Amino acid sequence: MALGGNPIFNGKNFRGATQAPPVPQAYGQNQYGQNSYGQGGYGQTPVMDAPGWAAQQNMTQDQLQQMYNRPAAGPAETGRMTYDDVIVRTAACLGAVMAGAAVTLFVSMPLASMLMIVGALGGFVLALVNTFKKQPSPALILAYAGLEGLFLGGLTRILDGMFPGVGLQAVIGTLSVFAVTLLLFRSGKVRATPKAMRFFMIAMIGYAVFALVNMVMVWTGAVQSPFGLSTSIQIFGIPLGVFIGILAIGLAAFSLIMDFTSIEAGVRAGAPERFSWTAAFGLTVTLVWLYVEIIRLLSILRGEE
């Protein structure tokens, strides 16, 4: 895994990846699905008094041949993480996000706004809990996804009321960025190298400082615009928020690269299957962040029309 990595995976680093409990194998096979037939290591003679030796002698030729032809146990059979596991868990998390968002569509606007605040605060707390929790908890991860759904649903309803169609545009934009990023990663053209990681960390610190200052100025009323400094300051006639939004989307896209890198490292290391929930959680956090940045950028652009 690249130095630094996604903070969600840091501290875990798929430790214990080689300690997944082996599943019971048919007699005559070791934990890797290979047939031993009572044999010791290379250059050693069969152990005649090994358990089951006599039973093996009573097997017919067909039974022995069937045992020999049996395929070796794969990752799924040995309780290790696979890409399919990650896909299924991620789909479950995104389903929870969509369910939470759907709730805000069927309630009054004031209630939707309140649910948005509850989702934002609750999602933030559970994000911290899941990030620092050593072992992934499917229930807490799904609860996080549901709360983020409330937040995204309320936010989308507010902004879509101001700029009709911006919600659908943000969904399409998020899926497009995800697809392009995945294709670039799979092609090997983009990787989370140490040099790229250092740039990412510097840019993240700068973005975090701007976001904090901007939030304080909006809350204190120092800036009247709902987007704060993002729209009140312009550079060459272009709102500052456009430049910040493009930077933030780029950072979120690179965070996806780090997620993919961590997942690839976990599968290769034979991480226990339970860590597929950690991978799904990391992807969900990044996709939520990416969606928020895209819908914010689109709203700023629509507001300048």
Buried (B, 14 or more C-beta within 10 A) or exposed (E): BBEBBBBBBEEBBBEBBEEBEBEEBEEBBEEEBBBBBBEEEEEEEEEEEBEEEEEBEEBEEEEBEEBEEBEEBEBEEBBBBBBEBBBEBBEBBBBBBBBBBEBBEEBEEEEBBBBBEBBBEBBBEBBEBBBEBEEBBBEBBBBBBBBBBBBBBBBBBBBBEEBEEBBEBBBEBBEEBBEEBEEBBEEEEBEBEEEBBEEBEEBBEEBEEBBEEBEEBBEEEEBEBEBBBBBBBEEEEEBBBBBBBEBBBBBBBBBBBBBBBBBBBBBEBBBBBBBBBBBBBBBBBBBBBBBBBBBBBBBBBBBEE
